[in-house]
Amino acid sequence: MKRFSRLILASSIALLTACGPEANAPAQTSAPATSTAAAENAASVAQVFGKPVIYQVMTRLFGNTNPTNKPWGTIEENGVGKFSDFTPQALAEIRALGADYIWYTGALHHALVRDYTDYGIANDDPDVVKGRAGSPYAIKDYYSVNPDLASDPAQRMEEFKALIQRSHDAGLKVIIDIVPNHVARNYQSLDKPDGVRDFGADDDTSVAYARDNNFYYVPGESFQVPVAEDGYQPLNGEAHTLVDGEFSEMPAKWTGNDSRAPQPAQGDWYETVKINFGVRPDGSHDFPALPAEYAQKDFRAHAEFWAEQDVPDTWKKFRQITDYWLAIGVDGFRYDMSGMVPVEFWSYLNSSIKMQKPDALLLAEIYEPEVYRDYIRLGKMDYLYDKVGTYDAIRAVMEGKAGTDPLVDIQQSLDGIEEHMLRFMENHDEQRIGSPEFAGNPRAGIPAMVVSATISGAPTLVYFGQELGEPGAGDAGFGKASRTTIFDYWSVPSIRRWNNDGQFNSAQLSESEQSLRAFYSKLLNFSHQSPALTGEYLDLHRYNREHGENYGEQHYSFARWSGDDRLLVIANFAAADTAAKLKIPAELTKSWQLAPGKYTLTNQLQPGSVELTVAEDLTGTAQLALPALSGQILKLTR
């Protein structure tokens, strides 16, 4: 069954059983004020074929229009974006771009350097905070949101709930991060529900490990702040009452990246502590094994299995956390570094989530291809990062370090799971396409995105500003140029121009920014509407490397089809125009039931068409003009 059918089924289950939080959600009372195009696009959400598009935003940066951008600057100097900056107009325009999910990165309350003691929040020690605004992956309170993002910190949860409702009103589903592998060293939940205990509150700290401890310990030794390297100083050397090279933690806990030293290195994730999921220090498991046959069973069977098992305390704590956010109205979770957490836990957690909300989107950051199938089939993940495969291979082409030939083998290696592999060319961890450290030209992302967005029925991720060619320039403090900072108070120049005093339009955008955004909008919206992109796939690259004319290692092509929706996709990664003859094997023309003759291929991304000639032997030929750094989606019309 194709993904579209599964999504419709899941949505129907949710509506019939009213088992999700939306069953009690308040009705929409008014339509958001939008442009006509945005409103029409939002209204078309029910017509989407099921290929999701996720728009990721660094929440604190999105609405910040302060242009100061002083390295290590304070909120007063550099400003900060708020939940309220995601206005109905802003959200409608994101929807119009083609997104149907919005991932609010950094929404949860994480460690940061700012005094919120008036609200009962303990100060965080800059010695164990990265940057001034702090890493969104050092969670301080899983049951609250970042007070920086609220107009009134005392009402921060109410403001976030209102943002969820605005997002839903705009036709966008909401994703937030769950960071299971580690938490901030100063974890302390002020807003946990009754009956919930903090991580570590009941740990036996006299031992390195116990199954129901939430942390690992170095008994008898206290934590020591890392020895600074390369002249690093917290807050860039600014005087602060807590900056003294010390942080009180006795006994020391293991660090988030598995460092067991009481004094981690500067390059370790020293701002976080490792969570214990019942994995002993020798790597063996202290929890029930999930039988191998459960790879073939659905989430209901997984939930039934775990209902009879005794599981570690940490597992139960994370189920409480996801239950809480589902009840508030969140539609999915992006799991940070999920490969560092045992797959059995994911079976337990994800089956619990799906029992409540069958259409919840569950996305895993993972970089180990050898366990991909386990995390999908046993761990019940919907999607995994396709980073070390497709992303890395396409990036190598863009940087001139490799040709496109490896992409064929990579796609073959994903056979059977390709529809579960999230495709992207930017996110908060990766360098911006337009940065000199990557391609140096945002238009180099055009062929990359055409391939990335059409090669499978899996979601496409776009990182805010990518559609404008944002280069991520400027050292923000802890964050360095080429990646838009996630650690500092900062603003994003291209997003500021698009914001345009809250109008969210093209008035201040350059011609190149407008052109690039138009391309992204066309591509992403097309990917929603084409049944072919959740249908069949045939590689054309290897055939054309042998039979095509003027077709080389900087080109890439494949076919996608479902019923009468039949597409040829070809990308030119070269910086020069090419005139090529694309050859079509008889295998494809037979699948498409084409008789000898001439057919029209209509370009779906820009005006124009070309002719496809099918010979008596049922091989085909199309003469193509391939502009530099371009991608074409050609639809067969009779």
C-alpha positions in Angstrom: 0.0 0.0 0.0 1.4 3.4 -1.0 2.0 6.1 1.6 -1.0 8.2 0.4 -3.3 5.3 1.2 -1.8 4.7 4.6 -2.1 8.4 5.5 -5.8 8.4 4.6 -6.3 5.3 6.6 -4.5 6.7 9.6 -6.4 9.9 9.4 -9.7 8.0 9.2 -8.8 5.9 12.2 -8.0 9.1 14.2 -11.4 10.6 13.2 -13.4 7.5 13.9 -11.9 6.8 17.3 -11.3 10.4 18.4 -8.2 9.0 20.1 -6.0 12.0 19.4 -5.9 15.4 21.2 -7.5 17.1 18.2 -10.8 15.5 19.1 -11.3 18.1 21.8 -9.5 20.9 20.1 -11.4 24.2 19.8 -13.0 24.9 16.5 -11.4 27.5 14.2 -13.2 30.8 14.8 -11.8 32.9 12.0 -9.7 32.5 8.9 -6.2 34.0 9.0 -5.5 37.2 7.0 -3.6 35.9 4.0 -2.7 36.7 0.4 -5.1 35.1 -2.1 -2.4 32.6 -3.2 -1.6 31.6 0.4 -5.3 31.2 1.3 -5.9 29.0 -1.7 -2.9 26.9 -1.0 -3.9 26.4 2.7 -7.4 25.4 1.5 -5.9 22.7 -0.8 -4.4 20.7 2.1 -7.1 18.1 1.7 -6.0 17.5 -1.9 -2.4 16.6 -1.1 -1.3 13.2 -2.3 0.7 12.5 0.8 4.4 13.4 0.1 5.1 15.6 3.2 7.1 18.8 3.1 8.6 19.9 6.4 9.7 23.5 7.0 12.2 23.8 9.8 12.6 27.0 11.6 15.1 28.0 14.3 12.3 29.5 16.4 14.3 32.2 18.2 15.7 33.5 14.9 12.7 33.5 12.6 11.0 36.7 13.8 14.0 38.6 14.9 14.3 41.8 12.8 17.1 43.4 14.8 20.0 43.8 12.3 22.8 44.5 14.9 24.2 40.9 15.0 27.0 41.6 17.5 29.0 38.5 18.2 28.1 37.2 21.7 25.4 39.9 21.8 22.7 40.0 24.5 19.0 40.0 23.8 19.0 43.7 24.5 21.7 44.2 21.8 20.7 41.6 19.2 17.1 41.0 19.9 15.2 37.6 19.8 12.3 36.2 17.9 9.0 35.4 19.7 6.2 32.9 19.2 4.0 35.8 18.3 6.2 36.6 15.3 4.6 33.5 13.6 1.6 35.5 12.6 -1.3 34.1 10.5 0.3 35.9 7.5 3.7 34.3 8.1 2.3 30.9 8.6 0.1 31.2 5.5 3.1 32.1 3.4 5.0 29.1 4.7 2.1 27.0 3.8 2.0 28.6 0.4 5.6 27.7 -0.1 4.5 24.1 -0.1 5.0 23.1 3.6 2.5 21.0 5.4 4.6 20.5 8.6 6.5 23.2 10.6 9.3 22.0 12.9 9.8 24.5 15.7 13.4 23.9 16.6 14.4 25.2 20.0 10.9 25.6 21.3 11.4 23.5 24.4 13.0 25.1 27.5 16.8 24.6 27.2 19.8 25.9 29.2 20.6 29.5 28.4 22.4 32.5 29.9 19.7 34.9 31.0 18.2 35.7 34.4 14.6 34.4 34.7 14.7 34.0 38.5 11.7 36.3 38.8 9.7 33.4 37.2 11.2 30.8 39.5 13.7 29.6 36.9 17.2 28.8 38.2 20.1 30.5 36.4 22.2 28.3 34.2 26.0 28.4 34.6 27.8 29.7 31.4 30.6 27.3 32.1 28.2 24.5 30.9 26.2 26.4 28.3 27.3 26.6 24.7 26.8 30.2 23.5 24.7 32.8 25.3 21.3 31.7 23.9 22.2 28.1 24.5 21.9 24.9 22.6 18.3 23.8 21.9 19.6 20.2 22.5 20.5 20.8 26.1 16.9 20.5 27.4 16.4 21.9 30.9 12.6 21.3 31.3 10.8 18.9 29.0 7.4 20.2 30.2 7.9 23.8 29.3 9.1 26.1 26.5 11.9 28.6 26.1 11.0 31.7 28.1 13.1 33.8 25.6 10.4 33.1 23.1 7.4 34.4 25.0 6.2 38.0 25.1 5.3 37.3 28.8 7.6 34.5 30.2 5.0 33.7 32.8 2.5 32.8 30.0 5.0 31.0 27.8 3.0 27.7 27.6 -0.2 29.6 26.8 1.6 31.5 24.0 3.0 28.2 22.6 -0.4 26.6 22.7 -1.8 29.6 20.8 1.0 29.1 18.2 0.1 25.5 17.7 -3.5 26.6 17.1 -2.4 29.3 14.6 -0.3 26.7 12.8 -3.2 24.4 12.5 -5.4 27.2 11.3 -2.9 27.8 8.5 -3.0 24.1 7.4 0.3 23.3 9.1 1.0 20.4 11.4 3.5 21.0 14.3 6.7 19.1 15.0 8.9 19.6 18.0 12.2 18.0 19.1 12.5 15.2 21.6 16.1 14.8 22.7 16.3 11.3 24.3 20.0 10.7 24.5 20.9 13.6 26.9 19.6 16.6 28.9 21.2 19.7 30.3 23.5 19.3 33.3 21.1 21.6 35.2 17.9 19.7 34.3 15.0 20.8 36.5 11.4 20.8 35.5 9.2 23.5 37.1 6.1 22.6 35.0 6.0 18.8 35.2 2.5 17.4 35.8 1.5 15.9 39.1 3.0 12.5 39.7 6.0 13.1 37.3 9.5 12.8 38.8 12.5 14.7 37.4 15.3 12.8 35.7 17.7 11.6 38.3 15.5 12.5 41.3 15.4 8.9 42.5 18.8 7.7 41.2 21.2 5.7 43.3 24.3 7.9 42.8 26.6 5.5 44.7 26.9 3.2 41.6 27.9 3.8 38.0 24.9 2.1 36.7 21.5 0.8 37.8 18.7 -0.2 35.5 16.3 2.4 36.9 18.8 5.2 37.3 18.2 7.9 34.7 21.9 8.8 34.5 25.3 7.1 34.6 27.7 8.2 37.3 31.4 8.4 38.2 31.1 7.5 41.9 33.4 9.4 44.2 34.5 12.0 41.7 33.1 15.5 41.0 32.5 17.0 37.6 35.2 19.4 36.3 34.6 21.9 33.6 36.6 21.1 30.4 40.0 22.7 29.9 39.5 25.5 27.4 41.0 25.1 23.9 41.9 27.7 21.2 41.4 30.6 23.6 37.7 29.8 24.3 36.1 31.6 27.2 32.5 31.4 28.3 30.6 34.5 27.0 33.8 35.5 25.2 35.4 36.5 28.5 32.6 38.8 29.7 32.4 39.0 33.5 29.6 37.0 35.0 28.9 35.9 38.6 28.8 32.2 37.6 31.8 32.1 35.3 34.5 30.7 37.5 35.6 27.5 35.8 33.5 25.4 38.1 30.1 23.6 38.1 28.9 21.7 41.1 28.0 18.1 40.2 28.9 15.3 42.7 29.2 12.6 41.7 30.0 13.4 38.1 27.6 12.2 35.4 28.6 10.7 32.1 28.6 13.3 29.3 26.0 13.2 26.5 28.3 11.9 23.8 29.2 8.9 26.1 32.3 10.4 27.6 32.8 8.7 31.0 35.5 11.1 32.3 34.6 13.4 35.2 36.3 16.1 33.1 35.1 15.9 29.5 37.0 17.5 26.7 36.2 20.8 25.1 35.0 19.0 22.0 32.6 16.7 24.0 28.9 17.5 24.6 30.0 18.8 28.0 26.8 20.9 28.5 24.7 17.7 28.6 24.5 14.4 30.6 23.9 11.0 29.1 20.5 9.4 29.7 20.4 5.7 30.8 17.9 3.5 28.9 18.9 0.3 30.6 22.1 -0.2 28.6 24.8 -1.5 30.9 28.3 0.1 30.7 29.5 -3.0 28.8 26.8 -2.4 26.2 24.6 -5.3 27.2 20.9 -4.7 27.6 19.0 -4.7 30.9 15.5 -4.9 29.4 13.3 -7.4 27.6 14.3 -8.3 24.0 11.9 -7.6 21.3 11.3 -10.8 19.2 12.6 -10.5 15.7 9.2 -11.4 14.2 7.9 -8.0 15.5 9.6 -6.5 12.4 6.5 -7.7 10.5 4.0 -6.6 13.1 2.2 -3.2 13.3 2.3 -0.7 16.1 -0.7 -2.2 17.9 1.1 -5.5 18.3 4.2 -3.6 19.6 2.1 -1.7 22.1 0.5 -5.0 23.3 3.9 -6.6 23.7 5.3 -3.8 25.9 2.1 -3.6 28.0 3.2 -6.9 29.5 6.8 -6.0 30.1 8.8 -4.4 32.9 10.8 -1.6 31.4 13.4 0.9 32.8 12.3 4.0 34.5 13.7 6.3 31.8 11.4 4.7 29.2 8.4 5.6 31.3 9.6 9.1 31.7 9.8 9.7 28.0 6.4 8.2 27.4 5.0 10.7 30.0 6.8 13.5 28.0 5.3 12.6 24.6 1.9 12.0 26.1 2.0 15.5 27.5 2.8 17.1 24.1 0.4 15.0 22.2 -2.4 16.2 24.5 -1.4 19.8 23.9 -1.8 19.3 20.2 1.7 18.5 18.8 1.5 16.4 15.6 4.9 14.8 15.5 8.4 14.6 16.9 11.9 14.8 15.5 14.2 12.6 17.6 17.7 13.9 18.2 20.5 11.4 17.8 18.1 8.5 18.0 20.7 6.0 16.9 22.4 6.4 20.3 19.2 5.0 21.9 18.3 1.3 21.7 15.7 0.3 19.1 13.6 -1.5 21.7 12.9 1.7 23.4 11.6 3.2 20.1 9.3 0.3 19.7 7.9 1.0 23.1 7.6 4.8 22.7 6.5 5.0 19.1 3.8 2.3 19.5 2.4 4.2 22.5 2.3 7.4 20.4 0.7 5.7 17.4 -2.0 4.2 19.7 -3.0 7.7 20.6 -2.3 9.5 17.3 -1.9 7.0 14.4 -0.9 9.8 11.9 1.8 11.3 14.2 4.9 12.0 12.2 8.0 10.3 13.9 11.4 11.4 12.4 14.7 10.0 13.5 18.1 11.6 13.2 20.3 8.6 12.6 23.6 8.1 10.7 24.1 4.3 10.8 22.8 2.7 7.6 23.4 -0.8 8.9 20.5 -0.3 11.4 18.1 1.7 9.2 15.8 -1.2 8.7 15.7 -2.1 12.4 14.7 1.4 13.3 11.9 1.4 10.7 10.6 -2.1 11.2 11.3 -2.8 14.8 11.5 0.8 16.1 8.4 1.9 14.2 9.9 5.1 12.9 8.1 6.8 10.1 11.2 8.5 8.6 15.0 8.5 9.0 17.6 11.0 8.0 19.1 10.1 4.6 22.3 12.0 5.4 25.2 9.6 5.0 23.7 8.3 1.7 21.8 10.7 -0.6 22.8 14.0 1.1 26.5 13.3 1.2 26.6 11.9 -2.3 24.7 14.9 -3.8 26.9 17.3 -1.8 30.0 15.7 -3.2 28.7 16.4 -6.7 27.9 20.0 -5.9 31.4 20.5 -4.6 33.0 18.9 -7.6 34.4 16.1 -5.5 32.5 13.3 -7.2 30.2 12.5 -10.0 26.6 11.3 -9.8 27.3 7.6 -10.5 27.3 6.7 -6.7 23.7 7.9 -6.4 22.5 4.8 -8.3 24.0 2.3 -5.9 22.8 4.4 -2.9 19.2 4.3 -4.1 19.5 0.6 -4.7 20.8 0.1 -1.2 17.6 1.7 0.1 15.3 -0.7 -1.7 12.2 -1.4 0.3 12.8 1.5 2.7 13.3 4.5 0.3 9.9 5.9 1.2 11.0 6.2 4.8 14.2 8.3 4.1 13.9 12.0 4.7 15.6 14.0 2.0 17.2 17.4 2.6 20.0 19.7 1.5 20.0 22.0 4.5 19.2 21.7 8.2 20.5 23.3 11.4 23.5 20.9 11.5 24.6 21.3 7.9 26.3 24.2 6.1 24.2 26.5 4.0 24.3 25.8 0.3 25.2 29.4 -0.4 28.1 29.6 2.0 31.6 29.6 0.6 32.3 26.5 2.7 29.7 24.6 0.7 28.7 25.5 -2.8 29.1 29.2 -2.6 26.1 29.7 -4.8 22.5 29.0 -3.6 21.5 28.2 -7.2 23.7 25.1 -7.0 20.9 23.8 -4.8 18.4 23.7 -7.7 19.4 20.4 -9.3 20.1 19.0 -5.9 16.6 19.9 -4.7 14.9 18.6 -7.8 16.6 15.2 -7.3 16.0 15.3 -3.5 12.4 16.2 -3.7 11.3 13.8 -6.4 13.4 10.7 -6.0 11.0 9.1 -3.5 7.7 9.5 -1.7 9.5 10.4 1.5 9.3 13.9 3.0 11.3 16.8 1.9 12.9 19.1 4.5 13.6 22.8 3.8 15.4 24.9 6.4 14.2 28.4 6.8 16.1 30.8 4.5 17.2 28.0 2.2 14.5 29.1 -0.2 16.1 32.6 -0.3 19.7 31.5 -0.7 20.7 32.4 2.9 24.5 32.0 3.1 24.8 31.8 6.9 27.5 34.4 7.0 29.0 35.9 10.1 30.5 34.4 13.3 27.7 34.9 15.9 29.8 34.0 18.9 29.8 30.3 19.7 28.2 29.7 16.3 30.5 30.1 13.3 29.8 31.2 9.7 28.4 28.8 7.2 25.8 27.3 9.6 23.1 29.7 10.8 23.8 29.8 14.6 21.7 27.7 17.0 23.7 28.9 20.0 23.4 32.8 19.9 21.1 35.7 19.8 21.1 36.6 16.1 19.0 37.4 13.1 18.9 36.0 9.6 19.4 38.8 6.9 17.4 37.1 4.1 14.5 36.2 6.5 14.5 39.9 7.8 14.1 41.1 4.2 11.3 38.6 3.6 9.6 39.6 6.9 9.4 43.2 5.7 7.7 44.6 8.8 5.5 41.6 9.2 4.2 41.6 5.6 6.1 38.5 4.6 6.4 39.4 0.9 9.0 39.9 -1.8 9.2 43.7 -1.6 12.6 43.8 -0.1 14.0 40.6 -1.7 16.5 40.8 -4.5 15.6 39.4 -7.9 17.7 36.4 -7.3 16.0 35.7 -4.0 12.6 36.1 -5.5 13.5 33.8 -8.4 14.9 31.1 -6.0 11.9 31.3 -3.7 9.6 30.9 -6.7 11.5 27.8 -7.7 11.2 26.3 -4.3 7.5 27.1 -4.2 6.9 25.5 -7.6 8.9 22.4 -6.8 7.5 21.8 -3.3 3.9 22.3 -4.3 4.3 20.1 -7.3 5.7 17.4 -5.1 2.4 17.5 -3.1 0.2 17.2 -6.1 1.9 14.5 -8.2 0.8 10.9 -7.6 3.9 9.8 -9.6 6.2 10.8 -6.7 4.6 8.2 -4.5 4.5 5.6 -7.3 7.0 3.6 -9.2 10.7 4.4 -9.8 13.2 3.5 -12.5 16.8 4.6 -12.7 17.7 6.1 -16.1 21.2 7.3 -15.2 23.2 4.1 -15.7 21.4 3.4 -19.0 22.2 6.9 -20.2 25.8 6.8 -19.1 26.1 4.0 -21.7 23.6 5.0 -24.4 22.9 8.7 -23.9 24.6 11.4 -26.0 26.5 14.2 -24.3 25.3 12.8 -21.0 27.9 12.7 -18.3 28.7 12.3 -14.6 27.3 15.7 -13.7 23.8 14.7 -14.9 21.3 12.5 -13.2 18.0 11.1 -14.4 15.2 8.7 -13.4 11.5 8.1 -14.1 8.6 8.2 -11.7 5.0 7.2 -12.5 1.7 6.2 -11.1 -1.1 5.4 -13.6 -1.3 8.1 -16.2 1.0 10.4 -14.2 4.3 9.7 -15.9 7.5 11.8 -15.2 11.0 12.0 -16.4 13.4 13.8 -14.0 16.8 15.1 -15.1 19.3 17.3 -13.3 22.3 19.1 -14.6 24.8 19.8 -11.8 27.3 21.3 -14.2 28.1 25.1 -14.2 27.7 25.1 -18.0 24.7 24.6 -20.3 24.4 21.1 -22.0 22.5 19.8 -25.0 21.9 16.1 -24.4 20.0 13.3 -25.9 18.2 11.4 -23.1 17.7 7.8 -24.0 14.7 5.8 -22.6 15.0 2.0 -22.3 12.3 -0.2 -23.7 11.6 -1.4 -20.1 10.1 2.0 -19.3 8.1 2.5 -22.5 6.6 -0.9 -22.0 5.7 0.0 -18.4 4.1 3.2 -19.7 2.4 1.2 -22.6 3.8 3.5 -25.3 3.6 2.5 -28.9 6.1 3.7 -31.5 5.5 7.4 -32.2 5.9 10.9 -30.9 4.9 12.2 -27.5 5.0 15.5 -25.7 7.0 16.0 -22.5 5.8 19.1 -20.7 8.1 20.9 -18.2 6.5 21.1 -14.8 8.8 23.7 -13.3 9.0 26.3 -16.1 7.3 26.9 -19.5 8.2 24.7 -22.4 8.0 21.2 -23.7 10.1 18.7 -25.7 9.4 15.8 -27.9 9.8 12.1 -27.0 10.3 9.8 -29.9 9.6 6.1 -29.4 11.3 3.9 -32.0 10.1 0.5 -33.4 12.3 -1.3 -30.8 10.4 0.7 -28.1 13.5 2.6 -27.0 12.9 6.4 -26.7 14.9 9.6 -27.3 14.4 13.1 -26.1 16.6 16.0 -27.1 17.0 18.2 -24.1 18.5 21.7 -23.5 19.9 21.5 -19.9 20.8 24.9 -18.5 23.6 25.1 -16.0 22.6 24.2 -12.5 19.1 23.2 -13.4 16.6 20.4 -12.9 13.6 19.5 -15.1 10.5 17.5 -14.4 9.0 16.4 -17.7 5.4 15.0 -17.7 4.3 12.8 -20.5 1.2 14.1 -22.3 -0.4 12.4 -25.3 
